[in-house]
């Protein structure tokens, strides 16, 4: 059974940093690309960052380039999202995502709120 469990969300002040983690199980993690999405209130879910299976390539939404970094530890079956210089507009529920065995899978999400 594929499971993606996010953690690390919370309240952070503008300009602050936060690291999200996503623990994966139920599939051979090292073989799959992983992504982070987010959904702000009243908005559609959007792709934030993605990383290939061997971490050889990453890509980012324009809105987070230079501030967010996606990485992975295949030995720990975990993907991370390091978020720096956070802005109020980064407030959203952040979801881990993987396309596994022909189906897109999201975790349950973790809330990040950027506010003073």
C-alpha positions in Angstrom: 0.0 0.0 0.0 1.5 3.3 -1.1 1.7 5.8 1.7 3.1 9.4 1.7 3.2 11.1 5.1 4.1 14.8 5.3 5.4 16.6 8.4 7.1 19.8 9.3 4.4 22.3 8.8 3.4 25.1 11.2 3.4 28.8 11.7 6.4 30.8 10.6 7.1 34.5 10.4 7.7 36.2 7.1 11.3 35.8 6.1 11.7 32.7 8.1 12.5 29.1 7.1 10.9 25.7 7.4 11.7 22.2 6.2 9.0 19.8 5.2 9.5 16.0 5.1 7.6 13.3 3.3 8.1 9.7 4.4 7.2 7.2 1.6 6.4 3.5 1.9 4.8 0.8 -0.1 6.9 1.2 -3.2 10.5 1.3 -4.3 11.1 4.9 -3.5 14.5 5.2 -5.2 12.9 4.4 -8.6 10.3 7.2 -8.7 10.4 10.9 -9.2 8.8 12.9 -6.4 7.1 16.3 -6.2 5.7 18.8 -3.8 2.4 20.6 -4.5 0.6 23.2 -2.5 -3.0 24.5 -2.3 -3.8 27.9 -0.9 -7.4 28.8 0.3 -9.6 29.4 -2.7 -6.9 28.4 -5.2 -6.1 25.4 -7.3 -3.4 22.9 -6.3 -0.1 23.9 -7.9 3.2 22.2 -8.5 6.0 23.7 -6.4 9.0 21.5 -7.0 10.0 18.1 -8.4 13.0 15.9 -8.3 14.0 12.9 -10.4 14.5 9.4 -8.9 18.3 9.7 -8.7 18.1 13.4 -7.7 19.9 14.3 -10.9 17.5 16.9 -11.9 15.1 19.3 -10.1 12.7 21.9 -11.2 10.7 24.6 -9.5 7.7 26.9 -9.9 8.8 30.4 -10.8 7.3 31.7 -7.6 9.7 29.7 -5.4 12.9 29.6 -7.4 15.9 30.7 -5.4 14.0 30.3 -2.1 12.9 26.6 -2.0 15.1 23.5 -2.4 13.8 20.0 -3.0 16.0 17.1 -2.1 15.7 13.4 -1.3 17.4 10.7 0.8 16.8 7.4 -1.0 18.2 5.4 2.0 15.5 6.9 4.2 12.7 6.9 1.7 12.2 10.6 2.3 11.8 13.7 0.2 12.3 17.2 1.7 11.3 20.7 0.9 13.6 23.4 2.4 11.7 26.7 2.3 13.6 29.9 3.0 12.6 33.6 2.8 9.0 32.6 3.3 6.3 35.1 2.3 2.6 35.3 3.4 1.7 34.1 -0.1 3.4 30.8 0.6 0.7 30.0 3.1 -0.9 26.8 1.9 -1.3 23.1 2.5 1.7 21.4 1.1 1.4 17.9 -0.4 3.9 15.3 -1.3 3.1 13.5 -4.7 4.3 10.5 -6.6 3.1 8.7 -9.7 3.3 5.1 -8.7 2.0 2.0 -10.6 -0.1 4.1 -13.0 -1.8 6.3 -10.3 -1.0 9.7 -8.9 -0.8 9.7 -5.1 -0.9 12.6 -2.7 -0.2 12.5 1.0 -2.6 14.0 3.5 -0.8 17.4 3.4 0.8 19.6 6.0 -0.3 23.2 6.7 2.3 26.0 6.4 1.1 29.4 7.6 3.4 32.5 7.0 2.2 35.3 9.3 3.6 37.8 11.8 
